[in-house]
Amino acid sequence: MAKLVIKKKASSKSNDGADDFRNEEGLFFNDYHTTVDGVEIRHLTSLKLMMSTDAINECSLTFFVDHVDVDADFLAAVKVHIEEQNNSKLEQEIEEIKRTGVIKKN
């Protein structure tokens, strides 16, 4: 499992921590370093953190990237997955029409 670390920067302007996250648009991490397995996450746009004593902790991060490099094999696999999902949905709709005789409009 990954290790998430959120630590206050030493050069932080505020010391009390009360207003570090708030601005008029919502939350931001301007005064904090956020790392996952030692890799700093920059341009963080959202963070969803679920912590519990009786379950595995979960975290979802959303951040901007400057460049995306995806190989052709990955794109082909994604295309096949999408086509399989669409075919499965179409087959389910056809079975529903056969069973009920009703065509539903989306």
Biopython code that builds the backbone (N, CA, C, O; Angstrom):
import numpy as np
from Bio.PDB.StructureBuilder import StructureBuilder

atoms = [
    (1, "MET", "N", (0.839, -1.189, 0.000)),
    (1, "MET", "CA", (0.000, 0.000, 0.000)),
    (1, "MET", "C", (0.876, 1.242, 0.000)),
    (1, "MET", "O", (2.026, 1.220, 0.440)),
    (2, "ALA", "N", (0.310, 2.302, -0.497)),
    (2, "ALA", "CA", (1.039, 3.563, -0.592)),
    (2, "ALA", "C", (1.061, 4.285, 0.757)),
    (2, "ALA", "O", (0.211, 4.057, 1.618)),
    (3, "LYS", "N", (2.053, 5.158, 0.914)),
    (3, "LYS", "CA", (2.165, 5.972, 2.125)),
    (3, "LYS", "C", (1.924, 7.432, 1.756)),
    (3, "LYS", "O", (2.665, 8.009, 0.960)),
    (4, "LEU", "N", (0.885, 8.022, 2.337)),
    (4, "LEU", "CA", (0.551, 9.431, 2.136)),
    (4, "LEU", "C", (1.102, 10.236, 3.298)),
    (4, "LEU", "O", (0.906, 9.881, 4.460)),
    (5, "VAL", "N", (1.797, 11.327, 2.976)),
    (5, "VAL", "CA", (2.332, 12.216, 4.015)),
    (5, "VAL", "C", (1.931, 13.646, 3.660)),
    (5, "VAL", "O", (2.169, 14.107, 2.544)),
    (6, "ILE", "N", (1.321, 14.341, 4.619)),
    (6, "ILE", "CA", (0.986, 15.755, 4.469)),
    (6, "ILE", "C", (1.626, 16.476, 5.643)),
    (6, "ILE", "O", (1.237, 16.271, 6.792)),
    (7, "LYS", "N", (2.619, 17.330, 5.352)),
    (7, "LYS", "CA", (3.375, 18.023, 6.401)),
    (7, "LYS", "C", (3.427, 19.510, 6.104)),
    (7, "LYS", "O", (3.529, 19.928, 4.950)),
    (8, "LYS", "N", (3.357, 20.292, 7.155)),
    (8, "LYS", "CA", (3.448, 21.747, 7.023)),
    (8, "LYS", "C", (4.855, 22.139, 6.586)),
    (8, "LYS", "O", (5.842, 21.618, 7.105)),
    (9, "LYS", "N", (4.939, 23.067, 5.623)),
    (9, "LYS", "CA", (6.230, 23.565, 5.162)),
    (9, "LYS", "C", (6.872, 24.414, 6.249)),
    (9, "LYS", "O", (6.177, 25.122, 6.977)),
    (10, "ALA", "N", (8.176, 24.347, 6.361)),
    (10, "ALA", "CA", (8.895, 25.141, 7.355)),
    (10, "ALA", "C", (8.765, 26.625, 7.062)),
    (10, "ALA", "O", (8.803, 27.442, 7.982)),
    (11, "SER", "N", (8.611, 26.984, 5.799)),
    (11, "SER", "CA", (8.517, 28.390, 5.396)),
    (11, "SER", "C", (7.091, 28.915, 5.422)),
    (11, "SER", "O", (6.814, 29.979, 4.869)),
    (12, "SER", "N", (6.187, 28.186, 6.054)),
    (12, "SER", "CA", (4.779, 28.570, 6.097)),
    (12, "SER", "C", (4.610, 29.928, 6.770)),
    (12, "SER", "O", (5.270, 30.230, 7.764)),
    (13, "LYS", "N", (3.704, 30.752, 6.204)),
    (13, "LYS", "CA", (3.464, 32.095, 6.745)),
    (13, "LYS", "C", (2.684, 32.067, 8.045)),
    (13, "LYS", "O", (2.962, 32.844, 8.958)),
    (14, "SER", "N", (1.701, 31.167, 8.133)),
    (14, "SER", "CA", (0.868, 31.123, 9.337)),
    (14, "SER", "C", (1.351, 30.013, 10.259)),
    (14, "SER", "O", (1.803, 28.964, 9.801)),
    (15, "ASN", "N", (1.252, 30.250, 11.536)),
    (15, "ASN", "CA", (1.736, 29.284, 12.512)),
    (15, "ASN", "C", (0.620, 28.568, 13.253)),
    (15, "ASN", "O", (0.836, 27.479, 13.786)),
    (16, "ASP", "N", (-0.585, 29.163, 13.299)),
    (16, "ASP", "CA", (-1.643, 28.545, 14.088)),
    (16, "ASP", "C", (-2.359, 27.426, 13.340)),
    (16, "ASP", "O", (-2.982, 26.572, 13.971)),
    (17, "GLY", "N", (-2.286, 27.409, 12.012)),
    (17, "GLY", "CA", (-2.888, 26.344, 11.228)),
    (17, "GLY", "C", (-4.375, 26.491, 11.005)),
    (17, "GLY", "O", (-4.947, 25.710, 10.245)),
    (18, "ALA", "N", (-5.024, 27.447, 11.624)),
    (18, "ALA", "CA", (-6.481, 27.559, 11.548)),
    (18, "ALA", "C", (-6.970, 27.947, 10.161)),
    (18, "ALA", "O", (-7.985, 27.418, 9.707)),
    (19, "ASP", "N", (-6.284, 28.851, 9.475)),
    (19, "ASP", "CA", (-6.769, 29.355, 8.195)),
    (19, "ASP", "C", (-5.963, 28.852, 6.996)),
    (19, "ASP", "O", (-6.122, 29.364, 5.888)),
    (20, "ASP", "N", (-5.102, 27.855, 7.207)),
    (20, "ASP", "CA", (-4.232, 27.386, 6.125)),
    (20, "ASP", "C", (-4.994, 26.801, 4.950)),
    (20, "ASP", "O", (-4.532, 26.899, 3.813)),
    (21, "PHE", "N", (-6.133, 26.203, 5.189)),
    (21, "PHE", "CA", (-6.848, 25.496, 4.139)),
    (21, "PHE", "C", (-7.915, 26.342, 3.457)),
    (21, "PHE", "O", (-8.393, 25.956, 2.391)),
    (22, "ARG", "N", (-8.300, 27.456, 4.014)),
    (22, "ARG", "CA", (-9.473, 28.178, 3.519)),
    (22, "ARG", "C", (-9.095, 29.354, 2.629)),
    (22, "ARG", "O", (-8.174, 30.120, 2.913)),
    (23, "ASN", "N", (-9.847, 29.461, 1.542)),
    (23, "ASN", "CA", (-9.873, 30.668, 0.738)),
    (23, "ASN", "C", (-11.288, 30.803, 0.206)),
    (23, "ASN", "O", (-12.138, 29.979, 0.545)),
    (24, "GLU", "N", (-11.577, 31.802, -0.610)),
    (24, "GLU", "CA", (-12.946, 32.025, -1.062)),
    (24, "GLU", "C", (-13.452, 30.911, -1.970)),
    (24, "GLU", "O", (-14.655, 30.656, -2.001)),
    (25, "GLU", "N", (-12.565, 30.234, -2.715)),
    (25, "GLU", "CA", (-12.980, 29.174, -3.626)),
    (25, "GLU", "C", (-13.101, 27.817, -2.944)),
    (25, "GLU", "O", (-13.704, 26.913, -3.521)),
    (26, "GLY", "N", (-12.565, 27.633, -1.762)),
    (26, "GLY", "CA", (-12.618, 26.337, -1.091)),
    (26, "GLY", "C", (-11.314, 26.014, -0.402)),
    (26, "GLY", "O", (-10.704, 26.872, 0.236)),
    (27, "LEU", "N", (-10.890, 24.769, -0.536)),
    (27, "LEU", "CA", (-9.698, 24.300, 0.166)),
    (27, "LEU", "C", (-8.464, 24.361, -0.725)),
    (27, "LEU", "O", (-8.561, 24.204, -1.942)),
    (28, "PHE", "N", (-7.294, 24.592, -0.109)),
    (28, "PHE", "CA", (-6.025, 24.513, -0.827)),
    (28, "PHE", "C", (-4.927, 24.116, 0.147)),
    (28, "PHE", "O", (-5.085, 24.249, 1.361)),
    (29, "PHE", "N", (-3.813, 23.629, -0.389)),
    (29, "PHE", "CA", (-2.713, 23.143, 0.437)),
    (29, "PHE", "C", (-1.459, 23.975, 0.206)),
    (29, "PHE", "O", (-0.370, 23.425, 0.042)),
    (30, "ASN", "N", (-1.604, 25.270, 0.193)),
    (30, "ASN", "CA", (-0.493, 26.155, -0.109)),
    (30, "ASN", "C", (0.674, 26.023, 0.866)),
    (30, "ASN", "O", (1.826, 26.162, 0.457)),
    (31, "ASP", "N", (0.409, 25.764, 2.120)),
    (31, "ASP", "CA", (1.466, 25.723, 3.129)),
    (31, "ASP", "C", (1.904, 24.302, 3.499)),
    (31, "ASP", "O", (2.533, 24.101, 4.538)),
    (32, "TYR", "N", (1.575, 23.315, 2.652)),
    (32, "TYR", "CA", (1.858, 21.919, 2.986)),
    (32, "TYR", "C", (2.533, 21.180, 1.838)),
    (32, "TYR", "O", (2.256, 21.444, 0.668)),
    (33, "HIS", "N", (3.424, 20.252, 2.185)),
    (33, "HIS", "CA", (3.985, 19.299, 1.231)),
    (33, "HIS", "C", (3.093, 18.064, 1.269)),
    (33, "HIS", "O", (2.778, 17.559, 2.346)),
    (34, "THR", "N", (2.684, 17.575, 0.100)),
    (34, "THR", "CA", (1.896, 16.352, 0.004)),
    (34, "THR", "C", (2.701, 15.362, -0.819)),
    (34, "THR", "O", (3.021, 15.625, -1.978)),
    (35, "THR", "N", (3.031, 14.210, -0.214)),
    (35, "THR", "CA", (3.799, 13.195, -0.932)),
    (35, "THR", "C", (3.104, 11.841, -0.842)),
    (35, "THR", "O", (2.430, 11.531, 0.140)),
    (36, "VAL", "N", (3.287, 11.044, -1.893)),
    (36, "VAL", "CA", (2.824, 9.661, -1.919)),
    (36, "VAL", "C", (4.054, 8.813, -2.224)),
    (36, "VAL", "O", (4.673, 8.949, -3.279)),
    (37, "ASP", "N", (4.391, 7.949, -1.295)),
    (37, "ASP", "CA", (5.598, 7.117, -1.410)),
    (37, "ASP", "C", (6.828, 7.953, -1.736)),
    (37, "ASP", "O", (7.675, 7.540, -2.528)),
    (38, "GLY", "N", (6.923, 9.130, -1.123)),
    (38, "GLY", "CA", (8.075, 9.996, -1.285)),
    (38, "GLY", "C", (8.054, 10.896, -2.503)),
    (38, "GLY", "O", (8.961, 11.710, -2.674)),
    (39, "VAL", "N", (7.042, 10.775, -3.358)),
    (39, "VAL", "CA", (6.942, 11.606, -4.557)),
    (39, "VAL", "C", (5.995, 12.766, -4.260)),
    (39, "VAL", "O", (4.832, 12.558, -3.914)),
    (40, "GLU", "N", (6.505, 13.987, -4.400)),
    (40, "GLU", "CA", (5.676, 15.149, -4.096)),
    (40, "GLU", "C", (4.610, 15.337, -5.166)),
    (40, "GLU", "O", (4.896, 15.275, -6.362)),
    (41, "ILE", "N", (3.381, 15.568, -4.722)),
    (41, "ILE", "CA", (2.261, 15.830, -5.616)),
    (41, "ILE", "C", (2.099, 17.340, -5.704)),
    (41, "ILE", "O", (1.747, 17.997, -4.724)),
    (42, "ARG", "N", (2.358, 17.878, -6.884)),
    (42, "ARG", "CA", (2.222, 19.321, -7.105)),
    (42, "ARG", "C", (0.926, 19.586, -7.860)),
    (42, "ARG", "O", (0.368, 18.676, -8.473)),
    (43, "HIS", "N", (0.459, 20.792, -7.822)),
    (43, "HIS", "CA", (-0.748, 21.214, -8.534)),
    (43, "HIS", "C", (-1.966, 20.411, -8.076)),
    (43, "HIS", "O", (-2.832, 20.070, -8.882)),
    (44, "LEU", "N", (-2.025, 20.115, -6.789)),
    (44, "LEU", "CA", (-3.135, 19.364, -6.206)),
    (44, "LEU", "C", (-4.411, 20.179, -6.326)),
    (44, "LEU", "O", (-4.434, 21.351, -5.949)),
    (45, "THR", "N", (-5.487, 19.566, -6.853)),
    (45, "THR", "CA", (-6.759, 20.266, -6.998)),
    (45, "THR", "C", (-7.819, 19.740, -6.042)),
    (45, "THR", "O", (-8.751, 20.466, -5.695)),
    (46, "SER", "N", (-7.693, 18.492, -5.613)),
    (46, "SER", "CA", (-8.629, 17.974, -4.611)),
    (46, "SER", "C", (-8.031, 16.776, -3.901)),
    (46, "SER", "O", (-7.173, 16.073, -4.435)),
    (47, "LEU", "N", (-8.503, 16.564, -2.693)),
    (47, "LEU", "CA", (-8.061, 15.440, -1.886)),
    (47, "LEU", "C", (-9.260, 14.907, -1.126)),
    (47, "LEU", "O", (-9.965, 15.661, -0.456)),
    (48, "LYS", "N", (-9.489, 13.612, -1.230)),
    (48, "LYS", "CA", (-10.554, 12.945, -0.476)),
    (48, "LYS", "C", (-9.867, 11.937, 0.422)),
    (48, "LYS", "O", (-9.210, 11.014, -0.062)),
    (49, "LEU", "N", (-10.012, 12.105, 1.712)),
    (49, "LEU", "CA", (-9.335, 11.256, 2.679)),
    (49, "LEU", "C", (-10.362, 10.620, 3.593)),
    (49, "LEU", "O", (-11.147, 11.312, 4.241)),
    (50, "MET", "N", (-10.352, 9.288, 3.642)),
    (50, "MET", "CA", (-11.262, 8.550, 4.517)),
    (50, "MET", "C", (-10.409, 7.728, 5.482)),
    (50, "MET", "O", (-9.660, 6.841, 5.073)),
    (51, "MET", "N", (-10.539, 8.043, 6.765)),
    (51, "MET", "CA", (-9.747, 7.366, 7.790)),
    (51, "MET", "C", (-10.686, 6.692, 8.779)),
    (51, "MET", "O", (-11.719, 7.244, 9.158)),
    (52, "SER", "N", (-10.301, 5.474, 9.192)),
    (52, "SER", "CA", (-11.142, 4.726, 10.109)),
    (52, "SER", "C", (-10.275, 3.791, 10.927)),
    (52, "SER", "O", (-9.228, 3.335, 10.468)),
    (53, "THR", "N", (-10.715, 3.512, 12.136)),
    (53, "THR", "CA", (-9.985, 2.558, 12.972)),
    (53, "THR", "C", (-10.367, 1.121, 12.649)),
    (53, "THR", "O", (-9.620, 0.198, 12.974)),
    (54, "ASP", "N", (-11.525, 0.914, 12.013)),
    (54, "ASP", "CA", (-11.977, -0.445, 11.728)),
    (54, "ASP", "C", (-11.969, -0.783, 10.238)),
    (54, "ASP", "O", (-12.546, -1.795, 9.840)),
    (55, "ALA", "N", (-11.323, 0.045, 9.401)),
    (55, "ALA", "CA", (-11.250, -0.235, 7.967)),
    (55, "ALA", "C", (-9.932, 0.304, 7.427)),
    (55, "ALA", "O", (-9.215, 1.039, 8.107)),
    (56, "ILE", "N", (-9.632, -0.072, 6.204)),
    (56, "ILE", "CA", (-8.423, 0.418, 5.554)),
    (56, "ILE", "C", (-8.622, 1.880, 5.174)),
    (56, "ILE", "O", (-9.667, 2.254, 4.642)),
    (57, "ASN", "N", (-7.613, 2.706, 5.450)),
    (57, "ASN", "CA", (-7.677, 4.122, 5.081)),
    (57, "ASN", "C", (-7.651, 4.261, 3.564)),
    (57, "ASN", "O", (-7.001, 3.481, 2.869)),
    (58, "GLU", "N", (-8.374, 5.275, 3.055)),
    (58, "GLU", "CA", (-8.430, 5.521, 1.615)),
    (58, "GLU", "C", (-8.137, 6.984, 1.337)),
    (58, "GLU", "O", (-8.472, 7.863, 2.131)),
    (59, "CYS", "N", (-7.504, 7.230, 0.190)),
    (59, "CYS", "CA", (-7.234, 8.596, -0.234)),
    (59, "CYS", "C", (-7.318, 8.671, -1.748)),
    (59, "CYS", "O", (-6.765, 7.822, -2.448)),
    (60, "SER", "N", (-8.009, 9.684, -2.255)),
    (60, "SER", "CA", (-8.063, 9.960, -3.686)),
    (60, "SER", "C", (-7.510, 11.365, -3.899)),
    (60, "SER", "O", (-7.933, 12.313, -3.238)),
    (61, "LEU", "N", (-6.568, 11.491, -4.821)),
    (61, "LEU", "CA", (-5.969, 12.780, -5.146)),
    (61, "LEU", "C", (-6.289, 13.144, -6.582)),
    (61, "LEU", "O", (-6.308, 12.281, -7.459)),
    (62, "THR", "N", (-6.538, 14.407, -6.818)),
    (62, "THR", "CA", (-6.697, 14.916, -8.176)),
    (62, "THR", "C", (-5.701, 16.059, -8.336)),
    (62, "THR", "O", (-5.606, 16.939, -7.481)),
    (63, "PHE", "N", (-4.963, 16.032, -9.439)),
    (63, "PHE", "CA", (-3.966, 17.073, -9.649)),
    (63, "PHE", "C", (-3.770, 17.294, -11.142)),
    (63, "PHE", "O", (-4.034, 16.411, -11.958)),
    (64, "PHE", "N", (-3.296, 18.500, -11.485)),
    (64, "PHE", "CA", (-3.004, 18.843, -12.868)),
    (64, "PHE", "C", (-1.676, 18.219, -13.266)),
    (64, "PHE", "O", (-0.782, 18.063, -12.435)),
    (65, "VAL", "N", (-1.551, 17.859, -14.549)),
    (65, "VAL", "CA", (-0.285, 17.356, -15.081)),
    (65, "VAL", "C", (0.115, 18.216, -16.274)),
    (65, "VAL", "O", (-0.740, 18.731, -16.994)),
    (66, "ASP", "N", (1.420, 18.365, -16.476)),
    (66, "ASP", "CA", (1.935, 19.158, -17.585)),
    (66, "ASP", "C", (2.008, 18.344, -18.874)),
    (66, "ASP", "O", (1.878, 18.891, -19.969)),
    (67, "HIS", "N", (2.216, 17.035, -18.737)),
    (67, "HIS", "CA", (2.427, 16.197, -19.911)),
    (67, "HIS", "C", (1.867, 14.804, -19.627)),
    (67, "HIS", "O", (1.986, 14.294, -18.513)),
    (68, "VAL", "N", (1.258, 14.199, -20.637)),
    (68, "VAL", "CA", (0.749, 12.833, -20.516)),
    (68, "VAL", "C", (1.429, 11.992, -21.584)),
    (68, "VAL", "O", (1.409, 12.344, -22.763)),
    (69, "ASP", "N", (2.027, 10.884, -21.176)),
    (69, "ASP", "CA", (2.687, 9.971, -22.103)),
    (69, "ASP", "C", (2.072, 8.593, -21.898)),
    (69, "ASP", "O", (2.341, 7.930, -20.897)),
    (70, "VAL", "N", (1.242, 8.161, -22.853)),
    (70, "VAL", "CA", (0.533, 6.887, -22.753)),
    (70, "VAL", "C", (0.916, 6.050, -23.959)),
    (70, "VAL", "O", (0.858, 6.527, -25.092)),
    (71, "ASP", "N", (1.315, 4.784, -23.720)),
    (71, "ASP", "CA", (1.711, 3.955, -24.858)),
    (71, "ASP", "C", (0.505, 3.356, -25.577)),
    (71, "ASP", "O", (-0.602, 3.320, -25.039)),
    (72, "ALA", "N", (0.740, 2.889, -26.800)),
    (72, "ALA", "CA", (-0.327, 2.382, -27.663)),
    (72, "ALA", "C", (-1.005, 1.150, -27.066)),
    (72, "ALA", "O", (-2.210, 0.974, -27.243)),
    (73, "ASP", "N", (-0.260, 0.294, -26.364)),
    (73, "ASP", "CA", (-0.857, -0.900, -25.755)),
    (73, "ASP", "C", (-1.913, -0.529, -24.722)),
    (73, "ASP", "O", (-2.967, -1.162, -24.656)),
    (74, "PHE", "N", (-1.639, 0.485, -23.922)),
    (74, "PHE", "CA", (-2.602, 0.925, -22.922)),
    (74, "PHE", "C", (-3.861, 1.478, -23.598)),
    (74, "PHE", "O", (-4.978, 1.151, -23.198)),
    (75, "LEU", "N", (-3.675, 2.313, -24.619)),
    (75, "LEU", "CA", (-4.821, 2.875, -25.334)),
    (75, "LEU", "C", (-5.663, 1.780, -25.978)),
    (75, "LEU", "O", (-6.892, 1.856, -25.963)),
    (76, "ALA", "N", (-5.018, 0.767, -26.541)),
    (76, "ALA", "CA", (-5.753, -0.345, -27.149)),
    (76, "ALA", "C", (-6.548, -1.104, -26.094)),
    (76, "ALA", "O", (-7.691, -1.490, -26.338)),
    (77, "ALA", "N", (-5.956, -1.318, -24.931)),
    (77, "ALA", "CA", (-6.649, -2.019, -23.848)),
    (77, "ALA", "C", (-7.853, -1.224, -23.361)),
    (77, "ALA", "O", (-8.899, -1.805, -23.074)),
    (78, "VAL", "N", (-7.721, 0.092, -23.262)),
    (78, "VAL", "CA", (-8.835, 0.947, -22.850)),
    (78, "VAL", "C", (-9.949, 0.890, -23.888)),
    (78, "VAL", "O", (-11.126, 0.813, -23.536)),
    (79, "LYS", "N", (-9.583, 0.927, -25.156)),
    (79, "LYS", "CA", (-10.579, 0.866, -26.240)),
    (79, "LYS", "C", (-11.358, -0.452, -26.169)),
    (79, "LYS", "O", (-12.583, -0.448, -26.286)),
    (80, "VAL", "N", (-10.665, -1.574, -25.981)),
    (80, "VAL", "CA", (-11.322, -2.883, -25.889)),
    (80, "VAL", "C", (-12.262, -2.907, -24.692)),
    (80, "VAL", "O", (-13.384, -3.403, -24.792)),
    (81, "HIS", "N", (-11.813, -2.378, -23.569)),
    (81, "HIS", "CA", (-12.640, -2.355, -22.356)),
    (81, "HIS", "C", (-13.930, -1.555, -22.594)),
    (81, "HIS", "O", (-15.016, -2.001, -22.223)),
    (82, "ILE", "N", (-13.806, -0.384, -23.208)),
    (82, "ILE", "CA", (-14.979, 0.459, -23.484)),
    (82, "ILE", "C", (-15.933, -0.250, -24.444)),
    (82, "ILE", "O", (-17.147, -0.241, -24.240)),
    (83, "GLU", "N", (-15.377, -0.865, -25.491)),
    (83, "GLU", "CA", (-16.220, -1.588, -26.443)),
    (83, "GLU", "C", (-16.954, -2.745, -25.775)),
    (83, "GLU", "O", (-18.129, -2.979, -26.057)),
    (84, "GLU", "N", (-16.265, -3.474, -24.886)),
    (84, "GLU", "CA", (-16.912, -4.581, -24.176)),
    (84, "GLU", "C", (-18.047, -4.071, -23.288)),
    (84, "GLU", "O", (-19.111, -4.686, -23.229)),
    (85, "GLN", "N", (-17.828, -2.967, -22.608)),
    (85, "GLN", "CA", (-18.876, -2.390, -21.769)),
    (85, "GLN", "C", (-20.075, -1.962, -22.608)),
    (85, "GLN", "O", (-21.220, -2.218, -22.237)),
    (86, "ASN", "N", (-19.810, -1.304, -23.749)),
    (86, "ASN", "CA", (-20.895, -0.855, -24.623)),
    (86, "ASN", "C", (-21.666, -2.040, -25.192)),
    (86, "ASN", "O", (-22.895, -2.008, -25.250)),
    (87, "ASN", "N", (-20.949, -3.098, -25.616)),
    (87, "ASN", "CA", (-21.608, -4.290, -26.158)),
    (87, "ASN", "C", (-22.466, -4.970, -25.096)),
    (87, "ASN", "O", (-23.577, -5.417, -25.381)),
    (88, "SER", "N", (-21.951, -5.047, -23.881)),
    (88, "SER", "CA", (-22.693, -5.672, -22.788)),
    (88, "SER", "C", (-23.969, -4.883, -22.497)),
    (88, "SER", "O", (-25.033, -5.469, -22.297)),
    (89, "LYS", "N", (-23.860, -3.562, -22.474)),
    (89, "LYS", "CA", (-25.030, -2.712, -22.217)),
    (89, "LYS", "C", (-26.056, -2.870, -23.338)),
    (89, "LYS", "O", (-27.256, -2.956, -23.077)),
    (90, "LEU", "N", (-25.583, -2.909, -24.585)),
    (90, "LEU", "CA", (-26.478, -3.075, -25.727)),
    (90, "LEU", "C", (-27.192, -4.425, -25.657)),
    (90, "LEU", "O", (-28.392, -4.506, -25.917)),
    (91, "GLU", "N", (-26.460, -5.483, -25.306)),
    (91, "GLU", "CA", (-27.065, -6.810, -25.174)),
    (91, "GLU", "C", (-28.130, -6.829, -24.084)),
    (91, "GLU", "O", (-29.178, -7.454, -24.247)),
    (92, "GLN", "N", (-27.865, -6.146, -22.976)),
    (92, "GLN", "CA", (-28.851, -6.072, -21.892)),
    (92, "GLN", "C", (-30.108, -5.340, -22.350)),
    (92, "GLN", "O", (-31.224, -5.747, -22.025)),
    (93, "GLU", "N", (-29.924, -4.259, -23.104)),
    (93, "GLU", "CA", (-31.071, -3.499, -23.603)),
    (93, "GLU", "C", (-31.898, -4.334, -24.587)),
    (93, "GLU", "O", (-33.128, -4.281, -24.566)),
    (94, "ILE", "N", (-31.228, -5.100, -25.445)),
    (94, "ILE", "CA", (-31.935, -5.960, -26.401)),
    (94, "ILE", "C", (-32.735, -7.027, -25.659)),
    (94, "ILE", "O", (-33.884, -7.298, -26.009)),
    (95, "GLU", "N", (-32.133, -7.634, -24.635)),
    (95, "GLU", "CA", (-32.836, -8.643, -23.835)),
    (95, "GLU", "C", (-34.047, -8.037, -23.133)),
    (95, "GLU", "O", (-35.092, -8.680, -23.034)),
    (96, "GLU", "N", (-33.916, -6.812, -22.650)),
    (96, "GLU", "CA", (-35.031, -6.127, -21.979)),
    (96, "GLU", "C", (-36.171, -5.869, -22.966)),
    (96, "GLU", "O", (-37.342, -6.029, -22.621)),
    (97, "ILE", "N", (-35.825, -5.470, -24.193)),
    (97, "ILE", "CA", (-36.853, -5.234, -25.223)),
    (97, "ILE", "C", (-37.557, -6.539, -25.575)),
    (97, "ILE", "O", (-38.780, -6.569, -25.714)),
    (98, "LYS", "N", (-36.786, -7.623, -25.719)),
    (98, "LYS", "CA", (-37.383, -8.920, -26.018)),
    (98, "LYS", "C", (-38.313, -9.359, -24.907)),
    (98, "LYS", "O", (-39.385, -9.905, -25.170)),
    (99, "ARG", "N", (-37.909, -9.126, -23.660)),
    (99, "ARG", "CA", (-38.696, -9.561, -22.501)),
    (99, "ARG", "C", (-39.959, -8.736, -22.320)),
    (99, "ARG", "O", (-41.023, -9.284, -22.034)),
    (100, "THR", "N", (-39.851, -7.422, -22.485)),
    (100, "THR", "CA", (-40.989, -6.537, -22.186)),
    (100, "THR", "C", (-41.720, -6.045, -23.427)),
    (100, "THR", "O", (-42.893, -5.678, -23.358)),
    (101, "GLY", "N", (-41.028, -6.037, -24.559)),
    (101, "GLY", "CA", (-41.623, -5.493, -25.775)),
    (101, "GLY", "C", (-41.660, -3.974, -25.784)),
    (101, "GLY", "O", (-42.325, -3.374, -26.628)),
    (102, "VAL", "N", (-40.943, -3.341, -24.840)),
    (102, "VAL", "CA", (-40.951, -1.878, -24.712)),
    (102, "VAL", "C", (-39.563, -1.334, -25.008)),
    (102, "VAL", "O", (-38.565, -1.818, -24.476)),
    (103, "ILE", "N", (-39.516, -0.317, -25.868)),
    (103, "ILE", "CA", (-38.258, 0.369, -26.143)),
    (103, "ILE", "C", (-38.216, 1.634, -25.298)),
    (103, "ILE", "O", (-39.077, 2.505, -25.423)),
    (104, "LYS", "N", (-37.215, 1.726, -24.443)),
    (104, "LYS", "CA", (-37.080, 2.908, -23.567)),
    (104, "LYS", "C", (-36.244, 3.957, -24.257)),
    (104, "LYS", "O", (-35.223, 3.652, -24.874)),
    (105, "LYS", "N", (-36.690, 5.215, -24.147)),
    (105, "LYS", "CA", (-35.937, 6.342, -24.696)),
    (105, "LYS", "C", (-34.987, 6.847, -23.628)),
    (105, "LYS", "O", (-35.354, 6.931, -22.456)),
    (106, "ASN", "N", (-33.754, 7.187, -24.031)),
    (106, "ASN", "CA", (-32.778, 7.729, -23.085)),
    (106, "ASN", "C", (-32.731, 9.213, -23.143)),
    (106, "ASN", "O", (-31.960, 9.835, -22.411)),
]
sb = StructureBuilder()
sb.init_structure("model")
sb.init_model(0)
sb.init_chain("A")
sb.init_seg("    ")
for serial, (resi, resn, name, xyz) in enumerate(atoms, 1):
    if name == "N":
        sb.init_residue(resn, " ", resi, " ")
    sb.init_atom(name, np.array(xyz, "f"), 0.0, 1.0, " ", f" {name:<3s}", serial, name[0])
structure = sb.get_structure()
